[in-house]
Amino acid sequence: EEQQQTLMKSSANREQTINIHSKHKAGNKQRAQNVFAQPIDMTESFTAPSYPKSPEAIRFIDNALADNFIFASLTKSERRQLINAMKADSAPAGEVIIQQ
């Protein structure tokens, strides 16, 4: 029963996070353009890359992903695979990293 309550709380938190995003999106009058990509061939086997990280870095990234609606539906195992595939990168001060 305790596990069921924990699951229900987790689901409620996930739903709340998604609703917050929906409200923000509804308030945004300017519609973003759709983004399309080539379909992924899921018949081929895929092995995600894995880059070593300290336990502190793993916890930091995991906490950041847990609160993000995009990653809210991932299982703990899927989130860990994603974290393992992340690679640290650096850029000099003032360099444009993302431009819209």
C-alpha positions in Angstrom: 0.0 0.0 0.0 2.9 2.4 0.8 4.4 1.7 -2.6 1.0 2.4 -4.3 0.8 5.7 -2.4 4.4 6.6 -3.5 3.5 5.8 -7.1 0.4 7.9 -6.9 2.3 10.9 -5.5 4.9 10.4 -8.3 2.2 10.3 -10.9 0.5 13.4 -9.4 3.8 15.3 -9.4 4.5 14.3 -13.0 1.0 15.5 -14.0 1.4 18.8 -12.2 4.7 19.4 -13.9 3.1 18.7 -17.3 0.2 21.0 -16.5 2.5 23.8 -15.5 4.2 23.5 -18.9 0.8 23.4 -20.7 -0.3 26.6 -18.9 2.9 28.4 -19.8 2.6 27.2 -23.4 -1.0 28.4 -23.6 0.0 31.8 -22.4 2.6 32.1 -25.1 0.8 33.8 -28.0 3.6 33.2 -30.5 3.5 29.7 -32.0 6.9 28.0 -32.5 7.5 26.4 -35.9 7.3 22.6 -36.0 10.5 20.6 -36.2 10.7 17.5 -38.3 13.4 14.9 -38.6 14.0 11.7 -40.5 12.3 8.7 -38.9 14.6 6.5 -36.8 15.1 2.9 -37.9 14.3 1.1 -34.6 15.1 -2.3 -36.1 18.8 -1.8 -35.8 20.5 -2.4 -32.5 21.7 0.7 -30.7 24.3 1.0 -28.0 24.3 4.4 -26.3 27.7 5.9 -25.6 28.8 6.1 -22.0 31.1 8.7 -20.5 32.5 8.4 -16.9 31.1 10.9 -14.3 31.6 11.4 -10.6 28.8 10.3 -8.3 28.2 14.1 -7.6 27.8 14.8 -11.3 25.4 11.9 -11.7 23.3 13.2 -8.8 23.3 16.8 -10.1 22.2 15.7 -13.6 19.6 13.3 -12.3 18.0 15.9 -10.1 17.9 18.4 -13.0 16.3 15.8 -15.3 13.8 14.6 -12.6 12.2 18.1 -12.5 12.0 18.6 -16.3 8.7 17.6 -17.9 10.5 16.4 -21.0 12.2 13.6 -19.0 9.4 13.0 -16.5 8.1 9.8 -18.1 11.6 8.1 -18.2 12.2 5.3 -15.8 15.1 5.5 -13.4 17.0 3.1 -15.7 16.2 5.1 -18.8 17.3 8.3 -17.1 20.5 6.7 -16.0 21.3 5.6 -19.6 20.7 9.1 -20.8 22.9 10.5 -18.0 25.7 8.1 -18.9 25.5 9.2 -22.6 26.0 12.8 -21.7 29.4 14.2 -22.4 30.8 17.3 -20.7 31.8 20.1 -23.0 33.2 23.6 -22.5 33.1 26.9 -24.4 35.0 30.1 -24.0 33.2 33.0 -22.3 31.0 34.9 -24.8 30.7 32.1 -27.3 27.2 31.7 -28.6 26.1 28.1 -27.8 22.4 28.2 -28.7 20.9 30.7 -31.0 17.2 30.8 -31.8 
